């Protein structure tokens, strides 16, 4: 595969900011030709919001340092990929461009056009798999369609055999004799300035490939056993917290899957299966997005197109700020603000509250999550919001409306999660930690809580809101999903 001419190869990093299990990188290194690692800040493809922009900055710093240790470097350019690649090819004489495939609609459209244009200009282009465990175009139902229900998708996934083994990282990457110009990360202003709302992120997260591997190893060692049950309890340590690393490709799903093999002596099988089903839910989201590109904008089920959503800016604002008067909701929304992340069980509870208690369009929630989550993902975010709203594929029925009090009492029984993120309630006894509005005045006074002053009264009565939501749902008519 060695090219005696030594013309450079452009290795275009996107949401695959890693060396390990990176097939485009492995192919680039195997050519023996000089490799130009490139990251493009595209106008329409990149971090989904402000929180993920913070993550991207630190991830690119980590990738740049890793490349430097190999005697290479990361080129940064801003603009439309076609113009950037054409300029770089003209500057360097590169004759080949390599990338790992992406599966969001804008990415697919851009890559398809680029591949055609570059090839017509005589440039070789090769794309590789590895961002998912399956190729969405190849997973078909018995009738040749796509899966709209998760369980058959999971069964088909299982029946298709084990995912490919991850490939090991390359230890060398040939460098060019001269390096083209590069922009600097500071010029991109990805970090918040004043105020630095991401200050607490640094205490929780270590963006970059090394941080991803450490997170995976720690989870397999201490968090995976007990996952099947413990994953629903937000104060418990049974969460992998790998989602932001997966979102920007600092670790591949194949590497994560591989790490859960051969654990039968130390981890119960049901825990491994439960965790793998979460990985495959991510796959299902991309399967849906691939076949229904408008997943973040349109109801998957047309039946919901006539749903009477309420315009409630104040309710939306109170939800966003964690000031609803329901402790489990407020704890989740404040965790999101502090960490750029929220426990999965709580995501379902807060989403149900927005959509069903407040009757606010699920798209408002999807928009807020994509801006505030470090793990913002175009497929999982949209698929999960539509699932909760009842409008999506394999959706929870709309009439399944979470009670924020009983959900809190069931999954945060001693109030540890609420006390962490809603500290003004920390002195309340367990009995009232999820229902301060039911506590006697003397109990509130002893705990230093003044409802309506130090902690808000509920912005809606759940029982009445539930009836209102069910009435709205009963008024719907029309075809079911497509």
C-alpha positions in Angstrom: 0.0 0.0 0.0 3.0 2.3 0.1 3.0 5.1 -2.4 6.5 6.0 -3.6 5.3 9.4 -4.6 4.6 10.2 -1.0 1.6 12.4 -1.7 -0.2 13.3 1.5 -3.4 11.7 2.8 -6.0 13.9 4.5 -7.4 12.3 7.6 -10.6 14.2 8.4 -11.7 13.9 12.0 -15.4 14.5 12.8 -17.2 12.8 15.7 -14.4 10.2 16.1 -11.9 12.1 18.2 -9.8 9.1 19.1 -6.9 6.8 18.0 -8.3 3.5 19.2 -10.7 1.6 16.9 -10.4 4.4 14.3 -10.5 2.7 10.9 -9.9 5.8 8.9 -6.8 6.6 10.9 -5.6 3.0 10.7 -6.0 3.1 6.9 -4.2 6.5 6.7 -1.2 5.2 8.8 -1.0 2.0 6.7 -0.5 3.9 3.5 3.0 4.9 4.7 2.4 8.4 3.2 2.4 11.7 5.1 -0.9 12.1 7.0 -2.6 15.5 7.5 -5.0 15.2 10.4 -7.8 17.8 10.0 -10.8 19.0 12.0 -13.2 21.3 10.2 -15.5 23.6 12.1 -18.5 23.3 9.8 -21.4 25.7 9.8 -24.0 23.0 10.0 -22.3 20.0 11.5 -20.5 19.9 14.8 -21.4 20.4 18.5 -25.2 20.5 19.0 -25.1 23.2 21.6 -23.2 25.4 24.1 -22.5 22.6 26.5 -21.1 20.3 23.9 -19.0 23.1 22.5 -17.3 23.3 25.8 -16.6 19.5 25.6 -15.4 19.8 22.0 -12.8 22.4 22.9 -11.2 20.2 25.5 -11.6 17.1 23.3 -9.7 18.8 20.5 -7.0 19.9 22.9 -6.6 16.3 24.0 -6.5 15.0 20.5 -4.0 17.6 19.5 -1.7 16.6 22.4 -2.0 12.9 21.5 -1.1 13.7 17.8 1.9 15.7 19.0 3.2 12.8 21.0 3.4 10.9 17.6 5.2 13.7 16.0 2.1 14.9 14.2 -0.4 17.7 14.8 -4.1 18.6 14.3 -5.0 21.1 11.6 -8.0 23.3 12.4 -10.0 25.1 9.6 -13.4 26.8 9.6 -15.9 26.8 6.8 -17.7 24.6 4.3 -15.9 21.2 4.0 -15.8 21.3 0.2 -13.9 24.6 0.2 -11.6 23.6 3.0 -10.7 20.3 1.5 -10.2 21.8 -2.0 -7.9 24.5 -0.5 -5.9 21.9 1.5 -5.6 19.6 -1.5 -4.3 22.5 -3.6 -1.8 23.6 -0.9 -0.4 20.1 -0.2 -0.9 18.0 -3.3 -2.9 15.5 -1.3 -4.5 12.8 -3.4 -6.7 10.9 -0.9 -9.2 11.9 1.8 -10.3 9.5 4.5 -13.1 9.7 7.0 -15.4 7.6 9.2 -19.0 7.7 8.2 -21.6 9.8 10.1 -25.3 9.1 10.2 -27.1 12.3 10.9 -29.1 13.7 7.9 -26.9 16.8 7.4 -23.7 14.7 7.7 -24.9 12.1 5.2 -26.0 14.8 2.7 -22.7 16.7 3.0 -20.6 13.5 2.7 -22.5 12.2 -0.3 -22.0 15.4 -2.2 -18.4 15.7 -1.1 -17.5 12.2 -2.2 -18.9 12.8 -5.6 -17.2 16.1 -6.1 -13.8 15.0 -4.9 -13.8 11.9 -7.0 -14.8 13.8 -10.1 -11.7 16.0 -9.3 -9.5 12.9 -9.3 -9.2 12.6 -5.5 -9.6 9.2 -3.9 -12.1 9.1 -1.1 -12.6 6.3 1.4 -15.1 6.2 4.2 -15.2 3.7 7.0 -17.6 2.3 9.7 -17.1 2.4 13.4 -19.3 5.1 14.9 -22.1 2.6 15.3 -22.3 -1.2 15.9 -24.4 -1.6 12.8 -25.0 0.1 9.5 -28.5 1.6 9.6 -29.0 1.0 5.9 -28.4 -2.7 6.2 -30.7 -3.5 9.2 -34.0 -4.6 7.6 -37.2 -6.2 8.8 -38.5 -9.4 7.3 -40.5 -7.3 4.8 -37.6 -5.2 3.9 -38.6 -2.1 5.8 -37.1 -0.5 8.9 -37.7 -1.2 12.5 -40.2 1.0 14.4 -40.2 -1.0 17.6 -37.2 -1.5 19.8 -37.7 -5.1 21.0 -37.7 -6.7 17.5 -34.7 -4.4 16.6 -32.8 -5.7 19.7 -33.7 -9.3 18.7 -32.5 -8.8 15.1 -29.4 -7.1 16.4 -28.7 -10.1 18.7 -29.3 -12.5 15.9 -26.9 -10.8 13.6 -23.9 -12.0 15.6 -21.3 -10.2 17.8 -20.2 -6.8 16.6 -16.8 -6.6 14.9 -13.9 -6.5 17.4 -12.4 -3.0 17.8 -9.0 -2.5 16.2 -6.0 -1.3 18.3 -4.7 2.2 18.1 -1.7 2.9 15.7 1.5 3.9 17.4 2.9 5.8 14.4 1.5 8.4 12.0 3.8 9.7 9.2 4.1 13.5 9.2 4.6 15.7 6.2 7.9 17.6 5.7 6.0 20.9 5.9 2.7 21.7 7.7 0.0 23.9 6.2 -1.4 26.8 8.2 -3.9 26.2 10.9 -6.4 28.2 13.0 -6.2 28.1 16.8 -8.8 26.7 19.1 -8.9 30.0 21.0 -10.1 31.7 17.8 -13.2 29.5 17.8 -14.5 30.8 21.2 -16.0 27.4 22.1 -15.7 28.1 25.9 -18.1 30.3 27.8 -16.5 33.5 29.0 -18.5 35.7 31.4 -20.2 34.1 33.1 -18.4 30.8 33.0 -21.5 28.6 33.4 -19.4 25.5 32.8 -17.1 26.0 35.8 -18.4 22.9 37.6 -18.0 20.7 34.5 -14.3 20.4 35.1 -14.9 18.7 38.5 -17.0 16.0 36.8 -15.6 15.4 33.3 -12.3 14.6 31.6 -13.0 15.1 27.9 -10.7 13.2 25.5 -9.9 9.6 24.7 -7.9 8.9 27.9 -10.8 10.2 30.0 -13.2 7.9 28.0 -11.0 4.8 28.6 -10.7 5.6 32.3 -14.5 6.1 32.6 -15.1 2.7 30.9 -12.6 0.9 33.0 -14.0 2.3 36.3 -17.6 1.5 35.3 -16.8 -2.1 34.3 -14.8 -2.5 37.6 -17.3 -0.9 40.0 -20.6 0.1 38.3 -21.6 -2.7 36.0 -22.5 -5.3 38.7 -25.9 -4.3 39.9 -26.6 -2.2 36.8 -29.9 -3.8 35.8 -31.6 -2.6 39.0 -29.3 0.2 40.1 -29.4 2.2 36.9 -32.9 3.5 37.8 -31.7 5.1 41.1 -30.0 8.5 40.4 -28.1 8.6 43.7 -26.5 5.2 43.0 -23.2 4.7 41.1 -24.6 2.3 38.5 -24.2 4.7 35.6 -21.5 4.5 33.0 -21.4 8.3 32.1 -19.9 7.3 28.8 -22.5 9.1 26.7 -20.6 12.3 26.1 -17.5 10.3 25.1 -19.6 8.3 22.7 -21.3 11.5 21.3 -18.0 12.9 20.1 -16.5 9.5 19.3 -13.7 9.6 21.9 -14.5 5.9 22.4 -16.2 3.6 19.9 -19.3 1.6 20.8 -17.4 -1.5 19.7 -14.7 -0.8 22.4 -17.5 -0.4 25.0 -19.2 -3.6 23.9 -15.9 -5.5 23.9 -15.2 -4.4 27.4 -18.3 -6.2 28.6 -17.3 -9.6 27.2 -16.0 -12.5 29.4 -17.3 -11.0 32.7 -19.5 -14.0 33.6 -17.4 -14.8 36.7 -17.7 -11.3 38.2 -20.8 -9.6 36.7 -24.3 -11.2 36.5 -25.4 -11.8 32.9 -28.6 -9.6 33.4 -26.4 -6.6 34.2 -24.3 -7.0 31.1 -27.5 -7.5 28.9 -29.2 -4.5 30.5 -26.2 -2.3 29.8 -25.8 -3.6 26.2 -29.5 -2.8 25.6 -28.7 0.8 26.4 -25.9 0.8 23.8 -28.4 -0.7 21.3 -31.0 1.9 22.2 -28.5 4.4 20.8 -28.2 2.3 17.7 -32.0 2.2 17.4 -32.1 6.0 17.6 -29.7 6.2 14.6 -31.7 3.6 12.8 -34.8 5.8 13.2 -33.0 9.0 12.2 -31.5 7.4 9.1 -34.9 6.3 7.9 -36.8 9.3 9.3 -34.5 12.3 9.0 -37.0 14.8 10.4 -37.0 13.0 13.8 -36.1 16.2 15.8 -38.7 18.3 14.0 -41.7 16.3 13.1 -43.9 13.8 15.0 -43.0 10.3 14.0 -46.7 9.6 14.5 -48.8 11.9 12.4 -51.6 11.4 14.9 -49.8 14.0 17.2 -49.7 16.7 14.5 -53.0 18.1 15.8 -52.0 17.9 19.5 -53.1 21.1 21.4 -49.7 22.1 22.9 -49.8 25.1 25.2 -47.8 28.2 24.7 -46.4 28.7 28.3 -43.1 30.7 28.3 -43.2 31.0 32.1 -43.8 27.3 32.7 -41.0 26.5 30.3 -38.7 28.9 32.0 -39.5 27.5 35.5 -38.9 24.0 34.2 -35.5 25.0 32.6 -34.4 26.6 35.8 -35.5 23.8 38.1 -38.1 25.9 39.9 -41.2 23.8 39.4 -41.9 23.0 43.1 -41.5 19.3 42.5 -38.1 18.3 44.0 -37.2 15.4 41.7 -37.9 17.6 38.6 -35.9 20.5 40.1 -33.0 18.3 41.1 -32.8 16.9 37.6 -32.9 20.3 35.9 -30.3 21.7 38.2 -28.1 18.6 37.8 -28.3 19.4 34.0 -27.3 23.0 34.6 -24.4 22.1 36.9 -23.0 19.0 35.1 -24.2 19.3 31.5 -25.7 15.9 32.1 -28.7 14.2 33.8 -29.4 10.7 35.1 -31.4 8.7 32.5 -34.4 7.9 34.8 -34.7 11.5 35.8 -34.5 12.6 32.1 -37.7 10.5 31.6 -39.4 12.1 34.6 -38.6 15.7 33.7 -39.6 15.1 30.1 -42.9 13.6 31.1 -43.5 16.7 33.3 -42.8 19.2 30.5 -44.9 17.3 27.9 -47.8 16.0 30.0 -48.1 18.1 33.1 -47.3 21.4 31.4 -48.5 20.4 27.9 -45.5 22.0 26.3 -44.4 20.7 22.9 -41.7 18.0 23.2 -39.6 20.0 20.6 -39.0 22.7 23.3 -37.5 20.1 25.5 -35.4 18.5 22.8 -34.1 22.0 21.9 -33.1 22.7 25.6 -31.4 19.4 26.0 -29.4 19.7 22.8 -28.1 23.0 24.1 -27.4 22.0 27.7 -26.2 18.4 27.5 -22.6 17.5 26.9 -23.8 14.2 25.5 -26.2 15.9 23.1 -26.9 13.4 20.3 -29.1 14.1 17.3 -30.5 10.6 17.3 -30.9 9.7 21.0 -32.1 13.1 22.0 -34.9 13.2 19.4 -35.9 9.6 19.7 -36.1 9.7 23.5 -38.1 12.9 23.6 -40.6 11.5 21.1 -40.7 8.2 23.1 -41.8 10.1 26.2 -44.2 12.3 24.3 -45.9 9.2 22.8 -45.4 10.5 19.3 -42.4 8.4 18.4 -41.4 4.9 17.4 -42.1 2.3 20.0 -43.3 5.2 22.2 -44.6 5.0 25.7 -48.3 5.5 25.5 -49.3 9.1 26.1 -51.5 8.1 29.0 -48.5 6.8 30.8 -47.9 10.0 32.8 -45.2 10.0 35.5 -46.2 11.2 38.9 -43.2 13.3 40.0 -43.9 12.6 43.7 -44.2 8.9 43.5 -41.3 8.6 41.0 -39.1 10.5 43.4 -40.2 8.4 46.3 -39.6 5.2 44.4 -36.2 6.0 42.8 -34.8 8.4 45.4 -36.3 6.9 48.6 -34.0 8.6 51.1 -33.8 11.8 49.1 -30.1 11.7 48.6 -30.3 12.9 45.0 -32.7 15.8 45.8 -30.6 16.9 48.8 -27.5 17.1 46.6 -29.1 19.3 43.9 -31.8 21.1 45.8 -29.9 21.9 49.0 -32.6 24.3 50.3 -34.6 21.1 51.1 -31.8 19.1 52.6 -33.0 19.3 56.2 -36.5 18.0 55.4 -37.2 14.5 56.7 -37.3 11.7 54.1 -41.1 11.5 54.4 -41.5 15.0 53.0 -38.4 15.4 50.8 -40.4 14.7 47.7 -43.6 16.4 48.8 -42.6 19.6 50.8 -46.1 21.0 50.0 -47.6 18.3 52.2 -45.3 18.9 55.2 -46.8 20.6 58.3 -45.7 24.1 58.9 -43.7 23.1 62.0 -41.7 20.6 59.9 -41.0 23.2 57.2 -39.9 25.7 59.9 -37.6 23.2 61.5 -36.0 22.5 58.1 -35.7 26.2 57.3 -38.1 25.9 54.3 -40.6 28.6 53.4 -42.7 27.6 50.5 -43.1 30.3 47.9 -39.9 32.0 49.3 -37.0 29.7 49.8 -38.5 27.0 47.6 -41.4 27.4 45.1 -44.9 26.0 45.5 -45.8 23.6 42.7 -46.4 25.4 39.4 -49.2 23.0 38.5 -51.3 20.5 40.4 -50.2 17.1 39.1 -53.7 15.5 39.4 -55.4 18.3 37.6 -52.6 18.4 35.0 -52.9 14.7 34.4 -56.6 15.0 33.7 -56.0 18.0 31.4 -53.4 16.0 29.4 -55.6 12.9 29.1 -58.5 15.1 27.9 -56.2 16.6 25.2 -55.1 13.2 24.1 -58.6 11.9 23.9 -59.4 14.7 21.6 -56.8 13.6 19.1 -57.9 11.8 15.9 -56.1 10.8 12.7 -53.8 8.1 11.3 -51.2 6.4 13.4 -47.5 6.6 12.8 -45.6 6.6 9.6 
